[in-house]
Amino acid sequence: MSSLPHDDLGDAWRAARLRPATVHLDHAACSRQSTAVLDAVARHARHESELGGYVAEQAAEGLLQQGRSVLAGLVGMAAADVAFTESASASVRTLVSRWRLAPGARVGVLPGEYWQNVAAFSDAGLTPVVLPGDAVGRADLAGVERVLRDDPPAFVHVTLVASHRGVVQPGREVAALCRAAGVPLVLDVAQALGHVDCDLGADAAYGTSRKWLAGPRGVGFLVLRPAVGARLSPLVGPELYDEDRTGVDHARWYESHEAHVAGRIGLVVAVGEHLAAGPHRVRERLAALGRATRERLDGRGGWQVAEPLDEPTAITTLRPPDGVDVREVVTRLRTGHGVLTTAAGRERAPRELAGPVLRVSPHLDSTIEQLDLLATALAH
């Protein structure tokens, strides 16, 4: 059975947060913010009351710019490439609505693409086309290479880690194939940043604060290389800045002017905590937690794990036994055992899921004992 590396990270994560009211195994939905993040958000809200909202924002610009720099570095880009948004969904909709593409332009996606992303593409008048994948939903690199060579789409969109299955896509290899074909690659890193390596050579990336980075809800980010930004129509009009955009980082033209600035500051603090913990150490512990979860849960009570045992993520999804209602089980686990999980419905990825699955997603402070508690609850 798996042991967990870097127990100091678990201890530090636990000590930095309020005591949870449940056994929290649902971080792929929403992680727990540290007291430092909570305090930073509250402090900025007080500053807005004391100084005025725009004066407080201006005073915090240095911290926000540091956060842009760190976020950018985690996806291999620069601070000037980062726009703060309200969510991952807001980010992708901004990207595709402002991208100057011909009506009906084709977007390459994998079979397990998140339904809201597909909806964003369709709403923007784009046509999703499905790229080849294997039995667990991972990109078939040889098949992707053929498509890029023979019938390339306008861009390729890959969700690096999905919300319905804890499989990591070969992002670096897909990026190399796209680069060779001259096709931009966009990565959805909502379930990936703070979880797995995201510095893979993409042309654009976007995500959210609330998941593995453990920042506030209602905050996201969009990161664009200048070559992609040059293909977009600005979201913010020039009347808000100089007519020639002098001195304005190119990605800031896609930042909403009216925003939850306190939440953005909370994200910056959370990203700093992630960096201080050591991203590679975080990834190692989360991967070990995923393996330990799968070892304990596969076959318990007839539940079947969907991911390979050694998949390097902390997300585990389980297919239910025949006749079992996943949503009822999630409710029973929470009310009867104090364990928080998610029922991921088929609508998340209708090409890949036959029905709802139970998603388990521990974070750094989770313990083997908590996983054993869940295993026992599922067996009865």
Beta strands, then each sheet from edge to edge (+ up, - down):
strand 1: 23-24
strand 2: 82-85
strand 3: 106-109
strand 4: 127-130
strand 5: 155-159
strand 6: 185-188
strand 7: 204-208
strand 8: 220-224
strand 9: 304-305
strand 10: 316-319
strand 11: 339-340
strand 12: 342-344
strand 13: 357-360
sheet 1: 1+ 11+
sheet 2: 2+ 8- 7+ 6+ 5+ 3+ 4+
sheet 3: 9+ 10- 13+ 12-
end
